[in-house]
Amino acid sequence: MARQASKSGLLFSEPDWDFKTLSRVHEAIEAIAIEELHLDVYPVQMEIISSQQMLDAYSSVGMPLMYRHWSFGKHFLYQELLYRKGGRGLAYELVINSNPCIVYLMEENTMALQALV
């Protein structure tokens, strides 16, 4: 199917993602943003994380380096309890608008979701 996708001009055709496809889609989106929309964009640092790591990012306000405080652990346990009981889902991605822009993507996302977020 990947051959069909490249012959038809599609960037991908399968729901499963890999780093090569993710990079190719990002380059195409970045080219549209710069060349057609004339946007100024920062370089993107993509991080693929698990649901447990996303819960950890929630509790530390998404910052990669953050001071330690007991309230972050309390917030983590609360978010984890809600997630495990099905009371709350997780975000598909978390973005820190910095230079470079840090993007945390969930490993459970399909390729279409990875491209959209």
GIUR-V709946 format. One record per helix or strand. SS is the DSSP state (helix for helix, strand for strand). FROM is the first residue (numbers start at 1). LEN is the number of residues. If there is no record, write none. Layout:
# GIUR-V709946
ss=SS from=FROM len=LEN
ss=SS from=FROM len=LEN
This chain:
# GIUR-V709946
ss=helix from=2 len=7
ss=helix from=19 len=18
ss=strand from=44 len=6
ss=helix from=51 len=9
ss=helix from=70 len=15
ss=strand from=93 len=4
ss=strand from=101 len=6
ss=helix from=111 len=6
